[in-house]
Amino acid sequence: MDAVLPPDGPIPDAPTPAGPGRAARLRPTLVLLCTLALGVLLGALLNGYLARQRFERLDRMRGREGFVTMMEGVVAPTSEAQRAAIQPALERESVRARTLFQDFRARMRANQDSLLTELRPHLTPEQLARVRDRLYNGRRGRHGDRHGGRHEDRPGDGGPPPPDAPPPPGEPGR
């Protein structure tokens, strides 16, 4: 006996003697792919959010008040008298730490300038540009900026020199 077909043709998801319909076989694959895509998207968004949180926390710590506030949170003073007693020491340390960091950046910049001067005779202009970009801009070649452009947003704060700054010693104009 022949199967009776509806007037519009076969039903797309109807089982056939060979097994389930094509759409029924495709459904689990689509669900799996959508789940994977959603997981990747959520992971990327969460990673961006967490990175932004870390940078914001570091930005707050850069100022004297940020260090003092952070250390007060660690100490958890039990009274205003105790808070007032530790405040001068925390503020002095904050100034010392900032000075050390600024001195470090200046020394690091001098080391980078010295390296460029030493490498210059041995590199092509393209190689020299890549080294300079990596040293001064924190770029990692073709993989882009590891800091999301943050250094460029704050000239004079560890990032590249301003466009109108003179070139480092022993280096021709940019």
LINFENPE-V882821 format. One record per residue. N is the residue number from 1. RES is the residue in three letters. PSI is psi in whole degrees, 0 to 359 (NA if undefined). Layout:
n=(N | N)
res=(RES | RES)
psi=(PSI | PSI)
This chain:
n=(1 | 2 | 3 | 4 | 5 | 6 | 7 | 8 | 9 | 10 | 11 | 12 | 13 | 14 | 15 | 16 | 17 | 18 | 19 | 20 | 21 | 22 | 23 | 24 | 25 | 26 | 27 | 28 | 29 | 30 | 31 | 32 | 33 | 34 | 35 | 36 | 37 | 38 | 39 | 40 | 41 | 42 | 43 | 44 | 45 | 46 | 47 | 48 | 49 | 50 | 51 | 52 | 53 | 54 | 55 | 56 | 57 | 58 | 59 | 60 | 61 | 62 | 63 | 64 | 65 | 66 | 67 | 68 | 69 | 70 | 71 | 72 | 73 | 74 | 75 | 76 | 77 | 78 | 79 | 80 | 81 | 82 | 83 | 84 | 85 | 86 | 87 | 88 | 89 | 90 | 91 | 92 | 93 | 94 | 95 | 96 | 97 | 98 | 99 | 100 | 101 | 102 | 103 | 104 | 105 | 106 | 107 | 108 | 109 | 110 | 111 | 112 | 113 | 114 | 115 | 116 | 117 | 118 | 119 | 120 | 121 | 122 | 123 | 124 | 125 | 126 | 127 | 128 | 129 | 130 | 131 | 132 | 133 | 134 | 135 | 136 | 137 | 138 | 139 | 140 | 141 | 142 | 143 | 144 | 145 | 146 | 147 | 148 | 149 | 150 | 151 | 152 | 153 | 154 | 155 | 156 | 157 | 158 | 159 | 160 | 161 | 162 | 163 | 164 | 165 | 166 | 167 | 168 | 169 | 170 | 171 | 172 | 173 | 174)
res=(MET | ASP | ALA | VAL | LEU | PRO | PRO | ASP | GLY | PRO | ILE | PRO | ASP | ALA | PRO | THR | PRO | ALA | GLY | PRO | GLY | ARG | ALA | ALA | ARG | LEU | ARG | PRO | THR | LEU | VAL | LEU | LEU | CYS | THR | LEU | ALA | LEU | GLY | VAL | LEU | LEU | GLY | ALA | LEU | LEU | ASN | GLY | TYR | LEU | ALA | ARG | GLN | ARG | PHE | GLU | ARG | LEU | ASP | ARG | MET | ARG | GLY | ARG | GLU | GLY | PHE | VAL | THR | MET | MET | GLU | GLY | VAL | VAL | ALA | PRO | THR | SER | GLU | ALA | GLN | ARG | ALA | ALA | ILE | GLN | PRO | ALA | LEU | GLU | ARG | GLU | SER | VAL | ARG | ALA | ARG | THR | LEU | PHE | GLN | ASP | PHE | ARG | ALA | ARG | MET | ARG | ALA | ASN | GLN | ASP | SER | LEU | LEU | THR | GLU | LEU | ARG | PRO | HIS | LEU | THR | PRO | GLU | GLN | LEU | ALA | ARG | VAL | ARG | ASP | ARG | LEU | TYR | ASN | GLY | ARG | ARG | GLY | ARG | HIS | GLY | ASP | ARG | HIS | GLY | GLY | ARG | HIS | GLU | ASP | ARG | PRO | GLY | ASP | GLY | GLY | PRO | PRO | PRO | PRO | ASP | ALA | PRO | PRO | PRO | PRO | GLY | GLU | PRO | GLY | ARG)
psi=(133 | 150 | 142 | 122 | 145 | 162 | 334 | 359 | 187 | 153 | 130 | 318 | 7 | 137 | 145 | 169 | 335 | 347 | 192 | 160 | 165 | 316 | 324 | 326 | 331 | 333 | 311 | 323 | 316 | 319 | 316 | 314 | 319 | 320 | 317 | 313 | 319 | 319 | 317 | 315 | 313 | 321 | 317 | 317 | 318 | 319 | 315 | 318 | 313 | 321 | 317 | 320 | 317 | 315 | 320 | 321 | 318 | 320 | 318 | 327 | 341 | 325 | 161 | 318 | 326 | 316 | 313 | 315 | 317 | 314 | 325 | 324 | 325 | 314 | 321 | 68 | 142 | 348 | 166 | 328 | 317 | 319 | 315 | 327 | 324 | 342 | 311 | 319 | 318 | 319 | 320 | 316 | 324 | 315 | 317 | 315 | 318 | 318 | 316 | 317 | 317 | 320 | 319 | 314 | 319 | 318 | 321 | 319 | 319 | 319 | 318 | 317 | 318 | 317 | 315 | 318 | 319 | 324 | 334 | 311 | 343 | 354 | 153 | 164 | 323 | 317 | 318 | 319 | 320 | 318 | 315 | 317 | 317 | 316 | 315 | 332 | 355 | 21 | 148 | 60 | 224 | 350 | 0 | 194 | 121 | 347 | 10 | 26 | 7 | 322 | 323 | 341 | 343 | 79 | 144 | 4 | 47 | 356 | 198 | 160 | 154 | 154 | 329 | 5 | 147 | 153 | 158 | 160 | 138 | 11 | 130 | 169 | 155 | NA)
